[in-house]
Amino acid sequence: MLAAGRYVEASVARVRQAWSLPQPSLDIDSDLQPGLTDFRGYGERYVGISQTVPFPLRTYVEGRMARQESNEVVTDKDVLALDLTFQVTESFYALLLAREQDGYARSNLELAQDFLAMTEAKLAAGDVPRVEVVRARVEVARATNDARRAEAEVRLARARVNSLLARNPSDPLEAVGELKTPLLSVRLDELKVAALGSRPEIRKNSFAMERESYRRKAGYLSYLPDFDVGAARHTIRGEEDTWDVTLSLSLPAFFWQPATGEIAEAQANLRALGEERAHLINSVHLEVEETYSMLVTAGDQIRVFEEEILPQAEEAYEMYLFSYQQGEISSLDLIEARRTLNEARTSYADALYEYDIAKAGLERSVGRPLQE
C-alpha cells in the first residue's frame, strides 16, 4: 500500500507538469563582430526573451488527460486496498476459526479424560473388562493429538495475520471477536447495482475512456497552431536602441498526420475500452452472484446446525452418557456419540467461518461494506 501511495503522488506530479508552460528562452544575437570571440566589438546586437504559448485549449486538454491518468492510478490503489482488506479479513476469521477449533479440541480432551476416569472406576468396581480402559486411553491419546494440532493451527493463523499486517510473525496478537455474526438479508439485484457504482475497476475503465476522449481532442487540436512571442532590445553602434517584437505560429501543413496517428489511436482505444467495459460488467455481475450464492448457502447451513444438528447431537451425547453410566451400553457407543458431538461442533464452526468469508467476499465483489 505504501508503494501504491507513492505511485499516486507521482501521478499527481505529472498532472502539474501537464498544466505547466514551456520554459522561456533568452536570446542573444551579436552581429558584425570583427572577430569570432570579439563580442564587445559588435556592430549590431539583439538581447531578448521569447516564450512558446500553446494554443489555449491544448494545455487544458493535456491537463485533463493527465488528471484521468492520475485517477486511474488512484483506482489501482483502491483495487489493492479491496484485495488487502479481503486477505486480512480472511486471515482474521481463520484465526478465530482456529481458536474455536482449539477450544473444541480441548473440550473433547476433557471429555475423553472424564471418560477414562469413569471407565477406570468401573473397572475397579468390576463392572467392565480391561479392554474398555484400553479403549478409553486410546481416545485420550487421540484427543491429545487433536488438541496439539489445533494449538499449532492457532499459532500458524496468528503468524499469517501478523505477516499481512507487516509485523513479525512471532509477535503476540490477541484476536478480539467471534465467528458468529448476524445473518444479513440482502437482495441480489440491489447488490449488482451497488457493485456497478462502487467497483474501482469500473471507475478505472470510465477514467480510461475519458482519457482517450481527451487524447482524441488533442489530436484534433493539433490542427491549430502554437504561438511564439518574443521581445528583444536592438542595439546598433552609434544609433539609439530600439525594441523588436516577434510573433510566430506553427503551420500545420501536414494536416493529415493527426488523423492517421493520435486520433486513430484514440478512437481504437475507445472501442477497445468499450468492449472491455461490457466484459467487466458481466464479470462483476457473475462475481456478485457467486459470492451471494455462497453467503446464502452458508446462512442456510448455520440455521440447520443451530436448529437441528447441534441440539440433537448434544441431546444424544447426554443420553448415551447416562446410559453408559447405568451400564446399559458399551464404551464404543459412547465414544461414537462423543465423536458425533465433536464433529457437529467443528462443522458448525466451519459453517460460521464460511459465512464470514462469503460476506467478506461479497463485500469485495460489491466494492464496499454491506448493510441491511
N, C-alpha and C positions, 0 to 999 in steps of 0.2 A: 504493500500500500504506500510506503514511503517513496518508492521509486515511481509509482504511478502519479503521486503528487508532484514529483519533480518534472515529469513529462507535461503535466498540466501547466506548471509555471513556465516551461519552455514554450508551450503553445500560446500562452498569453503574451509572452515577449514577442513572438512572431506577429501577433496582431498589431502591436505597437510599431513594429518595423514596417508593416504594410501601409500604415497610415502616414508614415514619415515621408517628407520630400527629399529629393536627391540633394546631396551636398553642393553648395555653391562653389564656383571656381574663381580663382584670382588669375587675371590675365595681364601679362606684361609683354609688350611688343616694342622692341628697341630697333629702330631703322637707321640707315645711313651712318653706320659706325665706321670709323677709319680702320679699325682692327676688329678681329673676331671677338676679343675679350675686352675691348675698349668701350665699356658701357657708358663711361662719362662723356665720351666724345660723340654721342649720338646726335643725329640731325633731327630726328623725329621720334616721338615715343608715345605709346598708349599704356595707361595703367588703369585697370578697371576690374569689375566683378560681374559675373554672369550667373544666371540661375535657370535651370530647366524646370518648367512648370508643366506637369502632365495635364492632359485635358481633365477638367474638373470632375466629371463623373468617373473617370478611370480610377482615381485614387479611392473614391468611395467604394467602387465595386471590388477592388483588390482588398480593401479593408474588410468588407463583408465576407469575401471568400476566406480570408484568414480567420475571421471570427467563427465561421461554420466549421472550419478545420479544428479550431480550438474546442468547440462544442463536442466534436466527435471524440477528441481525446478525453474530455470530461466524462462522456458516456462510457468509454473504455474503463475508466476508473470506477464508475458505478457498477458495471458488469463484474469487475473484480471484487467489489465490495459485496455484491449479492452472493457470489460464489464463496467468498471467505466467510460470510455470515452463515451460510448453509453448512460449511465444513465445521465451523466452531460449534454450531448448534447440534450437528450430528454427533460430534465427539463428546459434547457435554452430556447429551442424553445417553450415549454409550457408556459414559462414566456412571450415570445414575442407574442404568440397567445392570452394570457390573456390580455396583454397590448393592442393588436389590437382590441380585442372584447370590451375592456373598452372604447376605442376611438369611436367605432361604437355605443356603448350604449349611450355615451354622445352626439354624433351627433343625434341619434334618439330622445333623450330627448329634444334637442334644436328644432328639427323639430316638436315635439309634443307641445312644448311651443309656437312656432310660430303659429301652427295650432290653439291652444287655443286662442291666441291673435286675430287671424284673425276671428275666429268664434264669439268671443265676440264683435268685431267691427261690424260684420254682424248682430248680434242680436240687437245691439244698433241702427243700421240703419233699423231694421225691415225686414231684408232680409231672416232670418232663424228663426225657432222656438227655444224655450229654450232647447228642448231636444238635439239639436246639440251641445250646450255648455256643457251639461252634458256628452255627448259622448267624447268631446274633453278633459274634465277634467279627465275622466276615462283613456283616453290614456296617459295623462301626469302622472297620478299616476302609471300606468303600466310601463311606460318608466323610471320613477324614481326608481322603484323597480329593474328593469333590470340593471340600472346604478349602484346601490348599490351592486347588486350581482356580477357584473363584477369587481367592485373595490375590493371586497373581494377575488375574484379569483386571482387578481394580487398579493395581499398580500400573499395568500397561495402559489402561484407559486414561489414567491421570497423566501419564507421560505424554500421550497423544495430545491432550488438551494443552499442556504446558508448551509443547512444540508449536502448536498453532498460534499460541499467544506470544511466541518468540521468547520463551523462558527456558531455563534449564529443565530438561525432562524430569530430573530428580527433585525439583523444588517442591515443597509442600503445597498442597492445593486442597481446599475444602469446597466441595460442590454443595451449594445450598439449593434445595428444590426437591421435587418428587416427579416420578414418571407420570402420574395420573393428572390429567388436565381436563377441564370441562370440554365436552364434545360440542363441536361447532355445528351450526345449522346455516349452511351457505348454499347459494344457488349457482349452478354451473354457468348459466347464461350470463349472470352478473359478473362472475369471475373472468369470463372471456373478455367482456367489455373492459373490465378493470385492467386486465393484462395488456390490452392494446394501448391503453393510456399510460401505463406505468413501466413497461419493459424498456430498459435503456437501449437494447438492440434496435428497437423500432424507432426510438428517438434518433439514434445514430444514423439510421437509414434516411430519416427525414432531413437531418443536417447535411448528409452527403448529397442528397438531391438538391437542396438549396445551394450548396457549394457549386455543384455542376451547373446550376442555372445561372449563377453569377459568373462562372467561367465562360459560359456561352455569351453573356452580355459583354464580358471583357473582350471576347473575340470580335463582336460587332463594333465595340468602341475603338478597336484598332484601326478602323477606317478614319477615325478622327485624329487630328494632329496634336502633337505636343508642342509646347512653346518654349523658346529660349529667349530670355530677356537679359540684356546686359547694358551697363553704363561704364564708360571709360573716360578718363581725363586725357585730352590730346595736347601734347606739348610739341611745338616747333621752335627751333632756335631763332631768337630774335623776334618772335611774334607772341601775341597774348594767348594764354592757354584757353582751350575750348573743351566742350564736352561732346562725346559721341554716344548716341543711344542706338542700340540694335534690337531688333525683334525678328526672330526667325521661327519658322514652324516646319515640322516634318511633312513630307509629301508622300501620302500613301499610294505611290504609283502602282505597286504590285498588289492591287486590291483583292485579287483572287486568293492570296495566300491564307488569310484568316479563315475563309470559308472552308478551305480544304485541310486546315490544320486545327487550330484551337476550337473553332466552332463545331467541326465534325466530331472531334474527340469528345467534347462536352455532350453533344447530342447522343452519341453512342453510349456514354457513361450513364446518361439519364435513362435510356431504355433498359440498360442492364440493371440499374438500381431499382427501376420499377418492377422488373421481373423478380429480383431478389426480395423486394418487399412483399410481393404476393406469396412467395415461398415462405418467407419469415412469418407472416401472419398465420399461414396454415400450420407451421411448425409450433408456434406458440399455442394455438388452439389445441393441437394434439397433446402438447406437454401438459396443458392445464387439465385436459380430460383424463390423462393417465394418472396424474397426481391426485386429482379429485376422486377418481375411482379407488385408488389406494387408501385415501382418507376414509371414504365411506365403508370400504371393506374392513378396515381396521376398527372403525367405530362399531360395526356390527359384531365383530369378534369380541370386543370388550363387553358389550351388553350380554352376549351369550355366556361369557365367563362369569360375569357378576351375578346374573340372574339364575343360571343353571349349573354350570360345571363346578365352580368353586364351592357353593353351598352343598352340593351333592357329594363332592369329594371329601369335604370336611366332616359331613354327617356320616359318610360311610366309614371313615377312619375311626371316628369316635365309637361307632357301633362295633367295628372289628376289634378295637382295643378293649372294650368292655367284654366282648365275647371271649377274647383270649384270656383276660383276667379271670373269667369264670371257668376257663378250661374247656370251652365249647368248640374252639377252632385251633388249628395248628399255627405255629410261628410263620409258616410260609404264607398263610392267608393275611396275617397282619403285616408282614413285610411287603406284600403286594399292594395292600391298601395304603401303606405309608408311601410307597413309591408313586402310586397314583396321585396322592395328595401333593407330593413334592413336584411332580411333573405338571400338575394343574397350576400350581402357584408360579412355577417358572414360565410356563406357557402364557399365563396371564401377564406376567411382566414383559414377555416378548411382545404381546399384543399392544400393551401400553407404549412400548418403545416404537413399534411400527407406526402407531398412530401419531406419536410426536414427530417422527421422521417424515411421515406423509404430510403432516401440517407444515413442517419446515420446507419440504419440497414444493408444496403448493404455494407457499409464500414466495419461494424462489421463482416459480413459474409465473405468478401474477406480477411479481416485481415490487411488492410492498407487503407489510404485515396484514394479516387477515383480521376482520372484525365481523361480528354477527350481522 
